[in-house]
Amino acid sequence: MSRGRGYKKADPYTRRAKAQGYAARSVFKLEEIVERCGLLNPGDRVVDLGCYPGSWSRLASERIEPGALVGVDLSEPQGIPGTFIARSVYEVEPAELLDALGGPADLLMSDMAPPTTGDRKGDHLRQIALAERALWLASAVVRPGGAFIAKVFEGADAQAFFEQVRAGYATARRIKPKATRQQSVEFFVVGQGRQ
């Protein structure tokens, strides 16, 4: 029986995530990013877009206590402290996020991805649209000096998106965590020091 996206067997990251009680292997991608960049600190306010099934939210809630976490996705993860908004990211407004957080965010992170179809160009464009929505929300809710993380698929518009992040943050970098499957076209754009 195949796993999602045609992966036939659980790799070491999938097995490790399951053994540690995380819903998905993506937790190790976030863990590497935050360790390399010094993010998710105690007391931080964090927005997690595309939060289901909850691995990123769980890691964030563990690291930011006693901070605040607001997750947004069509489905709500279970058993994770925080406030969750079960709607499309296109239906959520900055004021709602700020109210739920109790103030501006230190970090907005997005592991959102569209359902992939096999049409690389179309999948890439849908991914960029999600990343741009995340960046727009970050521009309204992340405090000056705060940070932004977004998943991006390689493609024609990836560099232009990276430049948008670079324009709004003191530093921007592309990170492809070790837990990313070798054949994957995904990477993460990290902006720090929102201007």
C-alpha positions as CSV (number, residue, x, y, z in Angstrom):
1,M,0.0,0.0,0.0
2,S,1.4,3.4,-0.9
3,R,1.7,6.4,1.3
4,G,0.7,9.9,0.3
5,R,2.3,11.2,-2.9
6,G,3.4,7.8,-3.9
7,Y,6.0,7.2,-1.2
8,K,6.1,3.4,-0.6
9,K,7.7,3.1,2.7
10,A,8.3,5.1,5.8
11,D,11.7,6.7,5.9
12,P,13.8,7.3,9.1
13,Y,12.2,10.8,9.6
14,T,8.7,9.4,9.3
15,R,9.5,6.6,11.8
16,R,11.2,9.1,14.1
17,A,8.2,11.4,14.0
18,K,5.8,8.6,14.8
19,A,8.0,7.3,17.7
20,Q,8.1,10.8,19.2
21,G,4.4,11.3,18.9
22,Y,4.4,13.8,16.1
23,A,1.8,13.6,13.3
24,A,4.2,14.2,10.4
25,R,7.9,14.1,9.5
26,S,7.7,17.9,8.6
27,V,8.4,18.6,12.3
28,F,12.1,17.9,11.6
29,K,12.1,20.4,8.8
30,L,10.9,23.1,11.1
31,E,13.2,22.0,13.9
32,E,16.2,22.4,11.7
33,I,15.1,25.8,10.4
34,V,14.4,27.2,13.9
35,E,17.7,25.9,15.3
36,R,19.7,27.3,12.4
37,C,17.9,30.7,12.7
38,G,17.3,31.0,16.4
39,L,13.5,31.1,16.2
40,L,10.7,29.9,18.5
41,N,11.7,31.3,21.8
42,P,9.9,31.3,25.2
43,G,7.1,33.9,25.2
44,D,6.9,34.3,21.4
45,R,3.7,34.9,19.6
46,V,3.4,32.6,16.6
47,V,1.0,32.2,13.6
48,D,1.1,28.7,11.9
49,L,-0.6,28.7,8.5
50,G,-1.5,25.3,7.2
51,C,-1.2,23.9,10.7
52,Y,-3.0,20.5,10.2
53,P,-2.1,17.8,11.2
54,G,-0.3,19.7,13.9
55,S,3.4,18.8,14.0
56,W,4.6,22.4,13.5
57,S,2.1,23.7,16.0
58,R,3.0,21.1,18.6
59,L,6.8,21.9,18.3
60,A,6.0,25.6,18.4
61,S,3.8,25.3,21.5
62,E,6.5,23.3,23.3
63,R,9.2,25.9,22.6
64,I,7.3,29.2,23.0
65,E,5.5,28.5,26.3
66,P,4.2,30.7,27.9
67,G,3.7,32.5,24.5
68,A,0.7,32.4,22.2
69,L,0.0,30.2,19.2
70,V,-2.7,30.7,16.5
71,G,-3.1,28.0,13.8
72,V,-5.1,28.3,10.6
73,D,-6.2,25.4,8.4
74,L,-9.3,23.9,7.0
75,S,-9.0,21.1,9.6
76,E,-8.1,21.7,13.3
77,P,-5.3,19.6,14.9
78,Q,-6.3,18.0,18.1
79,G,-4.6,18.0,21.5
80,I,-2.3,21.0,20.9
81,P,-2.5,24.1,23.1
82,G,-3.4,27.3,21.2
83,T,-6.1,28.9,19.3
84,F,-7.1,27.4,16.0
85,I,-9.1,28.9,13.1
86,A,-10.7,26.3,10.9
87,R,-11.0,28.2,7.6
88,S,-9.1,28.9,4.4
89,V,-6.1,31.2,4.8
90,Y,-7.8,33.4,2.1
91,E,-10.7,34.0,4.6
92,V,-8.6,35.0,7.6
93,E,-7.9,38.7,8.1
94,P,-5.0,40.2,10.0
95,A,-7.1,41.8,12.7
96,E,-8.5,38.4,13.6
97,L,-5.0,37.0,14.0
98,L,-3.8,39.9,16.0
99,D,-6.8,39.7,18.3
100,A,-6.3,35.9,18.9
101,L,-2.5,36.4,19.6
102,G,-3.0,39.4,21.9
103,G,-0.6,41.5,19.9
104,P,1.8,41.3,17.0
105,A,3.5,38.0,16.0
106,D,7.2,37.3,16.5
107,L,6.9,34.7,13.8
108,L,4.5,33.7,11.0
109,M,5.3,30.3,9.6
110,S,3.6,28.5,6.7
111,D,3.9,24.9,5.7
112,M,0.9,25.3,3.4
113,A,0.9,23.4,0.1
114,P,-1.8,22.9,-2.5
115,P,-3.0,19.5,-3.5
116,T,-0.5,18.5,-6.1
117,T,-1.6,17.3,-9.5
118,G,1.6,16.3,-11.3
119,D,1.5,19.5,-13.4
120,R,4.7,21.1,-12.1
121,K,4.0,24.5,-13.4
122,G,0.4,24.6,-12.1
123,D,1.4,23.2,-8.7
124,H,4.2,25.7,-8.5
125,L,1.9,28.6,-9.3
126,R,-0.7,27.5,-6.7
127,Q,2.2,27.1,-4.1
128,I,3.4,30.6,-4.9
129,A,-0.1,32.0,-4.4
130,L,-0.2,30.4,-0.9
131,A,3.2,31.7,0.0
132,E,2.3,35.2,-1.2
133,R,-0.9,35.1,0.9
134,A,1.3,34.1,3.9
135,L,3.7,37.0,3.2
136,W,0.8,39.5,2.9
137,L,-0.5,38.3,6.3
138,A,3.0,38.5,7.8
139,S,3.3,42.1,6.6
140,A,0.3,43.0,8.7
141,V,0.8,40.8,11.8
142,V,4.5,40.3,12.3
143,R,6.2,42.9,14.6
144,P,9.2,44.9,13.3
145,G,12.2,42.7,13.8
146,G,10.1,39.5,13.6
147,A,10.4,36.6,11.3
148,F,8.7,34.7,8.5
149,I,9.0,31.1,7.2
150,A,7.2,29.8,4.0
151,K,7.3,26.6,2.0
152,V,8.0,27.2,-1.7
153,F,8.2,24.9,-4.7
154,E,11.0,25.4,-7.2
155,G,9.8,27.0,-10.4
156,A,9.8,30.1,-12.5
157,D,8.4,32.4,-9.8
158,A,10.4,31.1,-6.8
159,Q,13.2,33.7,-7.2
160,A,10.7,36.5,-7.5
161,F,9.0,35.4,-4.3
162,F,12.4,35.2,-2.5
163,E,13.1,38.8,-3.6
164,Q,9.8,39.9,-2.2
165,V,10.8,38.4,1.2
166,R,14.3,40.0,0.9
167,A,12.7,43.4,0.3
168,G,10.7,43.2,3.6
169,Y,13.3,41.6,5.9
170,A,16.8,42.4,6.9
171,T,18.0,39.0,5.9
172,A,16.4,36.3,3.7
173,R,17.6,32.8,2.9
174,R,16.6,29.6,1.2
175,I,16.8,26.5,3.3
176,K,16.2,22.9,2.2
177,P,16.2,20.9,5.5
178,K,17.8,17.5,5.6
179,A,14.3,16.0,6.4
180,T,13.1,17.1,2.9
181,R,12.9,14.1,0.5
182,Q,15.7,14.2,-2.0
183,Q,13.4,14.2,-5.0
184,S,11.2,17.0,-3.5
185,V,11.0,20.4,-5.2
186,E,10.2,22.1,-1.9
187,F,12.4,24.5,0.1
188,F,11.7,27.1,2.7
189,V,12.2,30.9,2.5
190,V,13.1,32.4,5.9
191,G,13.0,36.2,6.4
192,Q,14.3,37.6,9.7
193,G,14.3,41.2,10.9
194,R,11.0,42.5,9.4
195,Q,11.4,46.1,8.4
